[in-house]
């Protein structure tokens, strides 16, 4: 469980790094950290699902970080597109 939370935080931070701008949870202290973790975890789920559809294995930690970050970037993009 702790591994998932830490991995989600790292993935969420990477996604926010690659897509700077207004995101859910910005400037909200502890709640913002929780939202970043949620973005990272949900991004991992979405990225894993999409990679599974293509037929690529999810490999080790580096592959999980890449796939999760791409999924989280996709979620942030969708949020910005539909939040307006």
HTML snippet that shows the backbone in 3Dmol.js (N, CA, C, O; Angstrom):
<script src="https://3Dmol.org/build/3Dmol-min.js"></script>
<div id="view" style="width:600px;height:400px;position:relative"></div>
<script>
const pdb = `
ATOM      1  N   UNK A   1       0.835  -1.196   0.000  1.00  0.00           N
ATOM      2  CA  UNK A   1       0.000   0.000   0.000  1.00  0.00           C
ATOM      3  C   UNK A   1       0.881   1.262   0.000  1.00  0.00           C
ATOM      4  O   UNK A   1       0.621   2.207  -0.745  1.00  0.00           O
ATOM      5  N   UNK A   2       1.901   1.264   0.826  1.00  0.00           N
ATOM      6  CA  UNK A   2       2.799   2.419   0.877  1.00  0.00           C
ATOM      7  C   UNK A   2       3.542   2.585  -0.450  1.00  0.00           C
ATOM      8  O   UNK A   2       3.761   3.706  -0.911  1.00  0.00           O
ATOM      9  N   UNK A   3       3.925   1.468  -1.055  1.00  0.00           N
ATOM     10  CA  UNK A   3       4.587   1.481  -2.366  1.00  0.00           C
ATOM     11  C   UNK A   3       3.685   2.144  -3.408  1.00  0.00           C
ATOM     12  O   UNK A   3       4.149   2.961  -4.205  1.00  0.00           O
ATOM     13  N   UNK A   4       2.411   1.797  -3.402  1.00  0.00           N
ATOM     14  CA  UNK A   4       1.457   2.371  -4.362  1.00  0.00           C
ATOM     15  C   UNK A   4       1.313   3.868  -4.148  1.00  0.00           C
ATOM     16  O   UNK A   4       1.257   4.630  -5.113  1.00  0.00           O
ATOM     17  N   UNK A   5       1.252   4.295  -2.899  1.00  0.00           N
ATOM     18  CA  UNK A   5       1.102   5.717  -2.588  1.00  0.00           C
ATOM     19  C   UNK A   5       2.342   6.493  -3.032  1.00  0.00           C
ATOM     20  O   UNK A   5       2.225   7.551  -3.649  1.00  0.00           O
ATOM     21  N   UNK A   6       3.522   5.971  -2.720  1.00  0.00           N
ATOM     22  CA  UNK A   6       4.755   6.661  -3.100  1.00  0.00           C
ATOM     23  C   UNK A   6       4.929   6.692  -4.618  1.00  0.00           C
ATOM     24  O   UNK A   6       5.324   7.713  -5.181  1.00  0.00           O
ATOM     25  N   UNK A   7       4.635   5.582  -5.270  1.00  0.00           N
ATOM     26  CA  UNK A   7       4.715   5.540  -6.725  1.00  0.00           C
ATOM     27  C   UNK A   7       3.696   6.505  -7.348  1.00  0.00           C
ATOM     28  O   UNK A   7       4.001   7.183  -8.329  1.00  0.00           O
ATOM     29  N   UNK A   8       2.500   6.563  -6.781  1.00  0.00           N
ATOM     30  CA  UNK A   8       1.481   7.502  -7.258  1.00  0.00           C
ATOM     31  C   UNK A   8       1.917   8.944  -7.101  1.00  0.00           C
ATOM     32  O   UNK A   8       1.665   9.769  -7.979  1.00  0.00           O
ATOM     33  N   UNK A   9       2.572   9.256  -5.985  1.00  0.00           N
ATOM     34  CA  UNK A   9       3.067  10.618  -5.770  1.00  0.00           C
ATOM     35  C   UNK A   9       4.129  10.975  -6.797  1.00  0.00           C
ATOM     36  O   UNK A   9       4.087  12.057  -7.381  1.00  0.00           O
ATOM     37  N   UNK A  10       5.080  10.076  -7.024  1.00  0.00           N
ATOM     38  CA  UNK A  10       6.143  10.341  -7.999  1.00  0.00           C
ATOM     39  C   UNK A  10       5.550  10.506  -9.405  1.00  0.00           C
ATOM     40  O   UNK A  10       5.927  11.422 -10.135  1.00  0.00           O
ATOM     41  N   UNK A  11       4.636   9.630  -9.775  1.00  0.00           N
ATOM     42  CA  UNK A  11       4.014   9.707 -11.108  1.00  0.00           C
ATOM     43  C   UNK A  11       3.200  10.991 -11.244  1.00  0.00           C
ATOM     44  O   UNK A  11       3.258  11.653 -12.281  1.00  0.00           O
ATOM     45  N   UNK A  12       2.444  11.348 -10.209  1.00  0.00           N
ATOM     46  CA  UNK A  12       1.670  12.590 -10.249  1.00  0.00           C
ATOM     47  C   UNK A  12       2.559  13.816 -10.383  1.00  0.00           C
ATOM     48  O   UNK A  12       2.232  14.745 -11.122  1.00  0.00           O
ATOM     49  N   UNK A  13       3.685  13.824  -9.669  1.00  0.00           N
ATOM     50  CA  UNK A  13       4.615  14.946  -9.776  1.00  0.00           C
ATOM     51  C   UNK A  13       5.265  15.005 -11.156  1.00  0.00           C
ATOM     52  O   UNK A  13       5.442  16.086 -11.716  1.00  0.00           O
ATOM     53  N   UNK A  14       5.620  13.846 -11.701  1.00  0.00           N
ATOM     54  CA  UNK A  14       6.180  13.819 -13.055  1.00  0.00           C
ATOM     55  C   UNK A  14       5.172  14.333 -14.086  1.00  0.00           C
ATOM     56  O   UNK A  14       5.533  15.082 -14.994  1.00  0.00           O
ATOM     57  N   UNK A  15       3.921  13.931 -13.941  1.00  0.00           N
ATOM     58  CA  UNK A  15       2.890  14.387 -14.873  1.00  0.00           C
ATOM     59  C   UNK A  15       2.703  15.898 -14.788  1.00  0.00           C
ATOM     60  O   UNK A  15       2.553  16.567 -15.811  1.00  0.00           O
ATOM     61  N   UNK A  16       2.712  16.439 -13.562  1.00  0.00           N
ATOM     62  CA  UNK A  16       2.577  17.885 -13.413  1.00  0.00           C
ATOM     63  C   UNK A  16       3.810  18.612 -13.955  1.00  0.00           C
ATOM     64  O   UNK A  16       3.703  19.739 -14.439  1.00  0.00           O
ATOM     65  N   UNK A  17       4.978  17.969 -13.874  1.00  0.00           N
ATOM     66  CA  UNK A  17       6.200  18.561 -14.422  1.00  0.00           C
ATOM     67  C   UNK A  17       6.114  18.646 -15.943  1.00  0.00           C
ATOM     68  O   UNK A  17       6.482  19.663 -16.532  1.00  0.00           O
ATOM     69  N   UNK A  18       5.631  17.587 -16.573  1.00  0.00           N
ATOM     70  CA  UNK A  18       5.548  17.554 -18.026  1.00  0.00           C
ATOM     71  C   UNK A  18       4.368  18.351 -18.568  1.00  0.00           C
ATOM     72  O   UNK A  18       4.364  18.720 -19.742  1.00  0.00           O
ATOM     73  N   UNK A  19       3.367  18.622 -17.731  1.00  0.00           N
ATOM     74  CA  UNK A  19       2.210  19.431 -18.148  1.00  0.00           C
ATOM     75  C   UNK A  19       1.992  20.557 -17.138  1.00  0.00           C
ATOM     76  O   UNK A  19       1.043  20.517 -16.355  1.00  0.00           O
ATOM     77  N   UNK A  20       2.867  21.556 -17.155  1.00  0.00           N
ATOM     78  CA  UNK A  20       2.691  22.653 -16.196  1.00  0.00           C
ATOM     79  C   UNK A  20       1.421  23.441 -16.488  1.00  0.00           C
ATOM     80  O   UNK A  20       0.955  23.498 -17.626  1.00  0.00           O
ATOM     81  N   UNK A  21       0.885  24.031 -15.468  1.00  0.00           N
ATOM     82  CA  UNK A  21      -0.323  24.830 -15.614  1.00  0.00           C
ATOM     83  C   UNK A  21      -1.279  24.576 -14.470  1.00  0.00           C
ATOM     84  O   UNK A  21      -0.922  23.940 -13.479  1.00  0.00           O
ATOM     85  N   UNK A  22      -2.484  25.070 -14.607  1.00  0.00           N
ATOM     86  CA  UNK A  22      -3.501  24.935 -13.572  1.00  0.00           C
ATOM     87  C   UNK A  22      -4.022  23.506 -13.525  1.00  0.00           C
ATOM     88  O   UNK A  22      -4.516  22.979 -14.521  1.00  0.00           O
ATOM     89  N   UNK A  23      -3.907  22.893 -12.367  1.00  0.00           N
ATOM     90  CA  UNK A  23      -4.342  21.519 -12.165  1.00  0.00           C
ATOM     91  C   UNK A  23      -5.209  21.432 -10.922  1.00  0.00           C
ATOM     92  O   UNK A  23      -5.176  22.329 -10.079  1.00  0.00           O
ATOM     93  N   UNK A  24      -5.987  20.358 -10.798  1.00  0.00           N
ATOM     94  CA  UNK A  24      -6.771  20.194  -9.583  1.00  0.00           C
ATOM     95  C   UNK A  24      -5.837  20.034  -8.389  1.00  0.00           C
ATOM     96  O   UNK A  24      -4.852  19.299  -8.459  1.00  0.00           O
ATOM     97  N   UNK A  25      -6.142  20.708  -7.317  1.00  0.00           N
ATOM     98  CA  UNK A  25      -5.359  20.573  -6.102  1.00  0.00           C
ATOM     99  C   UNK A  25      -4.217  21.547  -5.963  1.00  0.00           C
ATOM    100  O   UNK A  25      -3.546  21.547  -4.931  1.00  0.00           O
ATOM    101  N   UNK A  26      -3.966  22.380  -6.957  1.00  0.00           N
ATOM    102  CA  UNK A  26      -2.860  23.335  -6.857  1.00  0.00           C
ATOM    103  C   UNK A  26      -3.106  24.318  -5.724  1.00  0.00           C
ATOM    104  O   UNK A  26      -4.181  24.910  -5.622  1.00  0.00           O
ATOM    105  N   UNK A  27      -2.103  24.484  -4.879  1.00  0.00           N
ATOM    106  CA  UNK A  27      -2.163  25.457  -3.803  1.00  0.00           C
ATOM    107  C   UNK A  27      -3.116  25.100  -2.684  1.00  0.00           C
ATOM    108  O   UNK A  27      -3.587  25.987  -1.973  1.00  0.00           O
ATOM    109  N   UNK A  28      -3.415  23.820  -2.510  1.00  0.00           N
ATOM    110  CA  UNK A  28      -4.354  23.429  -1.463  1.00  0.00           C
ATOM    111  C   UNK A  28      -3.685  22.609  -0.367  1.00  0.00           C
ATOM    112  O   UNK A  28      -4.369  21.872   0.344  1.00  0.00           O
ATOM    113  N   UNK A  29      -2.375  22.716  -0.213  1.00  0.00           N
ATOM    114  CA  UNK A  29      -1.652  22.064   0.864  1.00  0.00           C
ATOM    115  C   UNK A  29      -1.748  20.548   0.822  1.00  0.00           C
ATOM    116  O   UNK A  29      -1.469  19.920  -0.200  1.00  0.00           O
ATOM    117  N   UNK A  30      -2.150  19.969   1.954  1.00  0.00           N
ATOM    118  CA  UNK A  30      -2.218  18.518   2.081  1.00  0.00           C
ATOM    119  C   UNK A  30      -3.211  17.908   1.104  1.00  0.00           C
ATOM    120  O   UNK A  30      -2.967  16.829   0.565  1.00  0.00           O
ATOM    121  N   UNK A  31      -4.324  18.585   0.873  1.00  0.00           N
ATOM    122  CA  UNK A  31      -5.318  18.092  -0.087  1.00  0.00           C
ATOM    123  C   UNK A  31      -4.706  18.045  -1.487  1.00  0.00           C
ATOM    124  O   UNK A  31      -4.998  17.128  -2.255  1.00  0.00           O
ATOM    125  N   UNK A  32      -3.874  19.008  -1.823  1.00  0.00           N
ATOM    126  CA  UNK A  32      -3.198  19.018  -3.113  1.00  0.00           C
ATOM    127  C   UNK A  32      -2.283  17.826  -3.284  1.00  0.00           C
ATOM    128  O   UNK A  32      -2.195  17.260  -4.374  1.00  0.00           O
ATOM    129  N   UNK A  33      -1.594  17.434  -2.208  1.00  0.00           N
ATOM    130  CA  UNK A  33      -0.726  16.256  -2.259  1.00  0.00           C
ATOM    131  C   UNK A  33      -1.561  15.007  -2.486  1.00  0.00           C
ATOM    132  O   UNK A  33      -1.182  14.138  -3.271  1.00  0.00           O
ATOM    133  N   UNK A  34      -2.702  14.913  -1.799  1.00  0.00           N
ATOM    134  CA  UNK A  34      -3.582  13.758  -1.984  1.00  0.00           C
ATOM    135  C   UNK A  34      -4.119  13.690  -3.415  1.00  0.00           C
ATOM    136  O   UNK A  34      -4.223  12.607  -3.990  1.00  0.00           O
ATOM    137  N   UNK A  35      -4.455  14.832  -3.980  1.00  0.00           N
ATOM    138  CA  UNK A  35      -4.954  14.864  -5.361  1.00  0.00           C
ATOM    139  C   UNK A  35      -3.838  14.476  -6.329  1.00  0.00           C
ATOM    140  O   UNK A  35      -4.088  13.776  -7.311  1.00  0.00           O
ATOM    141  N   UNK A  36      -2.605  14.924  -6.063  1.00  0.00           N
ATOM    142  CA  UNK A  36      -1.467  14.535  -6.903  1.00  0.00           C
ATOM    143  C   UNK A  36      -1.249  13.028  -6.845  1.00  0.00           C
ATOM    144  O   UNK A  36      -0.991  12.401  -7.873  1.00  0.00           O
ATOM    145  N   UNK A  37      -1.352  12.439  -5.655  1.00  0.00           N
ATOM    146  CA  UNK A  37      -1.223  10.988  -5.505  1.00  0.00           C
ATOM    147  C   UNK A  37      -2.337  10.282  -6.276  1.00  0.00           C
ATOM    148  O   UNK A  37      -2.093   9.288  -6.959  1.00  0.00           O
ATOM    149  N   UNK A  38      -3.561  10.802  -6.161  1.00  0.00           N
ATOM    150  CA  UNK A  38      -4.694  10.196  -6.870  1.00  0.00           C
ATOM    151  C   UNK A  38      -4.498  10.268  -8.378  1.00  0.00           C
ATOM    152  O   UNK A  38      -4.806   9.310  -9.087  1.00  0.00           O
ATOM    153  N   UNK A  39      -3.991  11.388  -8.875  1.00  0.00           N
ATOM    154  CA  UNK A  39      -3.718  11.528 -10.308  1.00  0.00           C
ATOM    155  C   UNK A  39      -2.685  10.488 -10.733  1.00  0.00           C
ATOM    156  O   UNK A  39      -2.825   9.863 -11.784  1.00  0.00           O
ATOM    157  N   UNK A  40      -1.656  10.306  -9.925  1.00  0.00           N
ATOM    158  CA  UNK A  40      -0.623   9.327 -10.247  1.00  0.00           C
ATOM    159  C   UNK A  40      -1.143   7.902 -10.248  1.00  0.00           C
ATOM    160  O   UNK A  40      -0.821   7.123 -11.145  1.00  0.00           O
ATOM    161  N   UNK A  41      -1.948   7.554  -9.249  1.00  0.00           N
ATOM    162  CA  UNK A  41      -2.496   6.193  -9.171  1.00  0.00           C
ATOM    163  C   UNK A  41      -3.480   5.950 -10.308  1.00  0.00           C
ATOM    164  O   UNK A  41      -3.420   4.913 -10.970  1.00  0.00           O
ATOM    165  N   UNK A  42      -4.380   6.893 -10.538  1.00  0.00           N
ATOM    166  CA  UNK A  42      -5.336   6.736 -11.643  1.00  0.00           C
ATOM    167  C   UNK A  42      -4.631   6.737 -12.995  1.00  0.00           C
ATOM    168  O   UNK A  42      -5.037   6.022 -13.911  1.00  0.00           O
ATOM    169  N   UNK A  43      -3.582   7.534 -13.120  1.00  0.00           N
ATOM    170  CA  UNK A  43      -2.801   7.534 -14.344  1.00  0.00           C
ATOM    171  C   UNK A  43      -2.144   6.185 -14.593  1.00  0.00           C
ATOM    172  O   UNK A  43      -2.051   5.737 -15.736  1.00  0.00           O
ATOM    173  N   UNK A  44      -1.691   5.540 -13.531  1.00  0.00           N
ATOM    174  CA  UNK A  44      -1.108   4.208 -13.664  1.00  0.00           C
ATOM    175  C   UNK A  44      -2.142   3.194 -14.133  1.00  0.00           C
ATOM    176  O   UNK A  44      -1.851   2.330 -14.960  1.00  0.00           O
ATOM    177  N   UNK A  45      -3.347   3.309 -13.598  1.00  0.00           N
ATOM    178  CA  UNK A  45      -4.426   2.399 -14.003  1.00  0.00           C
ATOM    179  C   UNK A  45      -4.768   2.615 -15.475  1.00  0.00           C
ATOM    180  O   UNK A  45      -4.873   1.657 -16.241  1.00  0.00           O
ATOM    181  N   UNK A  46      -4.941   3.873 -15.865  1.00  0.00           N
ATOM    182  CA  UNK A  46      -5.291   4.186 -17.252  1.00  0.00           C
ATOM    183  C   UNK A  46      -4.154   3.776 -18.192  1.00  0.00           C
ATOM    184  O   UNK A  46      -4.395   3.147 -19.222  1.00  0.00           O
ATOM    185  N   UNK A  47      -2.924   4.130 -17.837  1.00  0.00           N
ATOM    186  CA  UNK A  47      -1.781   3.775 -18.670  1.00  0.00           C
ATOM    187  C   UNK A  47      -1.604   2.265 -18.779  1.00  0.00           C
ATOM    188  O   UNK A  47      -1.314   1.748 -19.858  1.00  0.00           O
ATOM    189  N   UNK A  48      -1.777   1.560 -17.668  1.00  0.00           N
ATOM    190  CA  UNK A  48      -1.670   0.106 -17.690  1.00  0.00           C
ATOM    191  C   UNK A  48      -2.734  -0.528 -18.561  1.00  0.00           C
ATOM    192  O   UNK A  48      -2.468  -1.495 -19.275  1.00  0.00           O
ATOM    193  N   UNK A  49      -3.939   0.017 -18.502  1.00  0.00           N
ATOM    194  CA  UNK A  49      -5.024  -0.494 -19.341  1.00  0.00           C
ATOM    195  C   UNK A  49      -4.715  -0.293 -20.819  1.00  0.00           C
ATOM    196  O   UNK A  49      -4.881  -1.207 -21.626  1.00  0.00           O
ATOM    197  N   UNK A  50      -4.265   0.908 -21.166  1.00  0.00           N
ATOM    198  CA  UNK A  50      -3.969   1.210 -22.570  1.00  0.00           C
ATOM    199  C   UNK A  50      -2.788   0.384 -23.082  1.00  0.00           C
ATOM    200  O   UNK A  50      -2.807  -0.083 -24.221  1.00  0.00           O
ATOM    201  N   UNK A  51      -1.776   0.204 -22.258  1.00  0.00           N
ATOM    202  CA  UNK A  51      -0.627  -0.612 -22.656  1.00  0.00           C
ATOM    203  C   UNK A  51      -1.047  -2.068 -22.803  1.00  0.00           C
ATOM    204  O   UNK A  51      -0.558  -2.771 -23.686  1.00  0.00           O
ATOM    205  N   UNK A  52      -1.944  -2.517 -21.950  1.00  0.00           N
ATOM    206  CA  UNK A  52      -2.466  -3.875 -22.060  1.00  0.00           C
ATOM    207  C   UNK A  52      -3.239  -4.091 -23.346  1.00  0.00           C
ATOM    208  O   UNK A  52      -3.191  -5.174 -23.930  1.00  0.00           O
ATOM    209  N   UNK A  53      -3.953  -3.062 -23.792  1.00  0.00           N
ATOM    210  CA  UNK A  53      -4.684  -3.169 -25.063  1.00  0.00           C
ATOM    211  C   UNK A  53      -3.737  -3.322 -26.246  1.00  0.00           C
ATOM    212  O   UNK A  53      -4.034  -4.032 -27.207  1.00  0.00           O
ATOM    213  N   UNK A  54      -2.599  -2.650 -26.163  1.00  0.00           N
ATOM    214  CA  UNK A  54      -1.619  -2.719 -27.233  1.00  0.00           C
ATOM    215  C   UNK A  54      -0.850  -4.044 -27.177  1.00  0.00           C
ATOM    216  O   UNK A  54      -0.366  -4.526 -28.201  1.00  0.00           O
ATOM    217  N   UNK A  55      -0.741  -4.624 -25.989  1.00  0.00           N
ATOM    218  CA  UNK A  55      -0.069  -5.902 -25.840  1.00  0.00           C
ATOM    219  C   UNK A  55       1.354  -5.803 -25.342  1.00  0.00           C
ATOM    220  O   UNK A  55       2.118  -6.763 -25.446  1.00  0.00           O
ATOM    221  N   UNK A  56       1.720  -4.653 -24.800  1.00  0.00           N
ATOM    222  CA  UNK A  56       3.064  -4.465 -24.247  1.00  0.00           C
ATOM    223  C   UNK A  56       3.010  -4.785 -22.758  1.00  0.00           C
ATOM    224  O   UNK A  56       2.095  -4.347 -22.061  1.00  0.00           O
ATOM    225  N   UNK A  57       3.974  -5.538 -22.273  1.00  0.00           N
ATOM    226  CA  UNK A  57       4.034  -5.854 -20.848  1.00  0.00           C
ATOM    227  C   UNK A  57       4.385  -4.631 -20.029  1.00  0.00           C
ATOM    228  O   UNK A  57       4.961  -3.677 -20.552  1.00  0.00           O
ATOM    229  N   UNK A  58       4.045  -4.646 -18.748  1.00  0.00           N
ATOM    230  CA  UNK A  58       4.310  -3.482 -17.905  1.00  0.00           C
ATOM    231  C   UNK A  58       5.634  -3.580 -17.172  1.00  0.00           C
ATOM    232  O   UNK A  58       5.916  -2.720 -16.337  1.00  0.00           O
ATOM    233  N   UNK A  59       6.462  -4.579 -17.435  1.00  0.00           N
ATOM    234  CA  UNK A  59       7.853  -4.661 -17.000  1.00  0.00           C
ATOM    235  C   UNK A  59       8.133  -4.265 -15.566  1.00  0.00           C
ATOM    236  O   UNK A  59       7.341  -4.547 -14.666  1.00  0.00           O
ATOM    237  N   UNK A  60       9.264  -3.612 -15.357  1.00  0.00           N
ATOM    238  CA  UNK A  60       9.726  -3.244 -14.026  1.00  0.00           C
ATOM    239  C   UNK A  60       9.341  -1.831 -13.634  1.00  0.00           C
ATOM    240  O   UNK A  60       8.404  -1.246 -14.177  1.00  0.00           O
ATOM    241  N   UNK A  61      10.077  -1.302 -12.688  1.00  0.00           N
ATOM    242  CA  UNK A  61       9.765  -0.002 -12.111  1.00  0.00           C
ATOM    243  C   UNK A  61       9.835   1.123 -13.145  1.00  0.00           C
ATOM    244  O   UNK A  61       8.958   1.986 -13.182  1.00  0.00           O
ATOM    245  N   UNK A  62      10.864   1.119 -13.977  1.00  0.00           N
ATOM    246  CA  UNK A  62      11.006   2.191 -14.970  1.00  0.00           C
ATOM    247  C   UNK A  62       9.825   2.185 -15.933  1.00  0.00           C
ATOM    248  O   UNK A  62       9.280   3.238 -16.263  1.00  0.00           O
ATOM    249  N   UNK A  63       9.434   1.000 -16.381  1.00  0.00           N
ATOM    250  CA  UNK A  63       8.283   0.904 -17.287  1.00  0.00           C
ATOM    251  C   UNK A  63       7.008   1.368 -16.585  1.00  0.00           C
ATOM    252  O   UNK A  63       6.172   2.029 -17.200  1.00  0.00           O
ATOM    253  N   UNK A  64       6.852   1.030 -15.307  1.00  0.00           N
ATOM    254  CA  UNK A  64       5.674   1.483 -14.558  1.00  0.00           C
ATOM    255  C   UNK A  64       5.665   2.998 -14.443  1.00  0.00           C
ATOM    256  O   UNK A  64       4.608   3.618 -14.554  1.00  0.00           O
ATOM    257  N   UNK A  65       6.829   3.605 -14.221  1.00  0.00           N
ATOM    258  CA  UNK A  65       6.905   5.064 -14.140  1.00  0.00           C
ATOM    259  C   UNK A  65       6.550   5.710 -15.475  1.00  0.00           C
ATOM    260  O   UNK A  65       5.827   6.706 -15.512  1.00  0.00           O
ATOM    261  N   UNK A  66       7.049   5.156 -16.556  1.00  0.00           N
ATOM    262  CA  UNK A  66       6.773   5.722 -17.884  1.00  0.00           C
ATOM    263  C   UNK A  66       5.295   5.583 -18.234  1.00  0.00           C
ATOM    264  O   UNK A  66       4.651   6.550 -18.642  1.00  0.00           O
ATOM    265  N   UNK A  67       4.764   4.371 -18.071  1.00  0.00           N
ATOM    266  CA  UNK A  67       3.360   4.111 -18.412  1.00  0.00           C
ATOM    267  C   UNK A  67       2.432   4.926 -17.509  1.00  0.00           C
ATOM    268  O   UNK A  67       1.459   5.510 -17.986  1.00  0.00           O
ATOM    269  N   UNK A  68       2.726   4.966 -16.222  1.00  0.00           N
ATOM    270  CA  UNK A  68       1.903   5.727 -15.287  1.00  0.00           C
ATOM    271  C   UNK A  68       1.932   7.213 -15.574  1.00  0.00           C
ATOM    272  O   UNK A  68       0.902   7.884 -15.508  1.00  0.00           O
ATOM    273  N   UNK A  69       3.115   7.732 -15.894  1.00  0.00           N
ATOM    274  CA  UNK A  69       3.231   9.157 -16.199  1.00  0.00           C
ATOM    275  C   UNK A  69       2.464   9.504 -17.470  1.00  0.00           C
ATOM    276  O   UNK A  69       1.783  10.528 -17.526  1.00  0.00           O
ATOM    277  N   UNK A  70       2.569   8.662 -18.480  1.00  0.00           N
ATOM    278  CA  UNK A  70       1.803   8.914 -19.711  1.00  0.00           C
ATOM    279  C   UNK A  70       0.301   8.879 -19.440  1.00  0.00           C
ATOM    280  O   UNK A  70      -0.443   9.703 -19.971  1.00  0.00           O
ATOM    281  N   UNK A  71      -0.148   7.931 -18.618  1.00  0.00           N
ATOM    282  CA  UNK A  71      -1.564   7.875 -18.256  1.00  0.00           C
ATOM    283  C   UNK A  71      -2.002   9.094 -17.467  1.00  0.00           C
ATOM    284  O   UNK A  71      -3.094   9.619 -17.688  1.00  0.00           O
ATOM    285  N   UNK A  72      -1.152   9.554 -16.540  1.00  0.00           N
ATOM    286  CA  UNK A  72      -1.487  10.729 -15.742  1.00  0.00           C
ATOM    287  C   UNK A  72      -1.493  11.994 -16.590  1.00  0.00           C
ATOM    288  O   UNK A  72      -2.324  12.878 -16.379  1.00  0.00           O
ATOM    289  N   UNK A  73      -0.575  12.088 -17.544  1.00  0.00           N
ATOM    290  CA  UNK A  73      -0.568  13.230 -18.471  1.00  0.00           C
ATOM    291  C   UNK A  73      -1.866  13.239 -19.281  1.00  0.00           C
ATOM    292  O   UNK A  73      -2.463  14.293 -19.502  1.00  0.00           O
ATOM    293  N   UNK A  74      -2.289  12.072 -19.712  1.00  0.00           N
ATOM    294  CA  UNK A  74      -3.559  11.963 -20.445  1.00  0.00           C
ATOM    295  C   UNK A  74      -4.725  12.431 -19.570  1.00  0.00           C
ATOM    296  O   UNK A  74      -5.608  13.144 -20.046  1.00  0.00           O
ATOM    297  N   UNK A  75      -4.730  12.036 -18.303  1.00  0.00           N
ATOM    298  CA  UNK A  75      -5.797  12.471 -17.394  1.00  0.00           C
ATOM    299  C   UNK A  75      -5.779  13.983 -17.191  1.00  0.00           C
ATOM    300  O   UNK A  75      -6.834  14.618 -17.186  1.00  0.00           O
ATOM    301  N   UNK A  76      -4.588  14.565 -17.021  1.00  0.00           N
ATOM    302  CA  UNK A  76      -4.498  16.020 -16.861  1.00  0.00           C
ATOM    303  C   UNK A  76      -4.963  16.738 -18.121  1.00  0.00           C
ATOM    304  O   UNK A  76      -5.633  17.768 -18.042  1.00  0.00           O
ATOM    305  N   UNK A  77      -4.612  16.199 -19.272  1.00  0.00           N
ATOM    306  CA  UNK A  77      -5.043  16.797 -20.532  1.00  0.00           C
ATOM    307  C   UNK A  77      -6.568  16.771 -20.642  1.00  0.00           C
ATOM    308  O   UNK A  77      -7.195  17.762 -21.016  1.00  0.00           O
ATOM    309  N   UNK A  78      -7.153  15.610 -20.307  1.00  0.00           N
ATOM    310  CA  UNK A  78      -8.622  15.497 -20.351  1.00  0.00           C
ATOM    311  C   UNK A  78      -9.279  16.446 -19.341  1.00  0.00           C
ATOM    312  O   UNK A  78     -10.305  17.057 -19.641  1.00  0.00           O
ATOM    313  N   UNK A  79      -8.691  16.570 -18.149  1.00  0.00           N
ATOM    314  CA  UNK A  79      -9.230  17.483 -17.141  1.00  0.00           C
ATOM    315  C   UNK A  79      -9.239  18.911 -17.667  1.00  0.00           C
ATOM    316  O   UNK A  79     -10.241  19.615 -17.547  1.00  0.00           O
ATOM    317  N   UNK A  80      -8.129  19.333 -18.247  1.00  0.00           N
ATOM    318  CA  UNK A  80      -8.045  20.713 -18.750  1.00  0.00           C
ATOM    319  C   UNK A  80      -8.983  20.941 -19.921  1.00  0.00           C
ATOM    320  O   UNK A  80      -9.533  22.031 -20.078  1.00  0.00           O
ATOM    321  N   UNK A  81      -9.169  19.913 -20.744  1.00  0.00           N
ATOM    322  CA  UNK A  81     -10.043  20.050 -21.904  1.00  0.00           C
ATOM    323  C   UNK A  81     -11.508  20.214 -21.490  1.00  0.00           C
ATOM    324  O   UNK A  81     -12.232  21.026 -22.066  1.00  0.00           O
ATOM    325  N   UNK A  82     -11.945  19.430 -20.481  1.00  0.00           N
ATOM    326  CA  UNK A  82     -13.354  19.418 -20.110  1.00  0.00           C
ATOM    327  C   UNK A  82     -13.680  20.287 -18.894  1.00  0.00           C
ATOM    328  O   UNK A  82     -14.858  20.475 -18.589  1.00  0.00           O
ATOM    329  N   UNK A  83     -12.682  20.821 -18.193  1.00  0.00           N
ATOM    330  CA  UNK A  83     -12.944  21.636 -17.007  1.00  0.00           C
ATOM    331  C   UNK A  83     -13.315  23.066 -17.363  1.00  0.00           C
ATOM    332  O   UNK A  83     -13.773  23.820 -16.504  1.00  0.00           O
ATOM    333  N   UNK A  84     -13.124  23.445 -18.612  1.00  0.00           N
ATOM    334  CA  UNK A  84     -13.390  24.835 -19.012  1.00  0.00           C
ATOM    335  C   UNK A  84     -14.826  25.088 -19.146  1.00  0.00           C
ATOM    336  O   UNK A  84     -15.228  26.204 -19.476  1.00  0.00           O
TER     337      UNK A  84
END
`;
const viewer = $3Dmol.createViewer("view");
viewer.addModel(pdb, "pdb");
viewer.setStyle({}, {cartoon: {color: "spectrum"}});
viewer.zoomTo();
viewer.render();
</script>
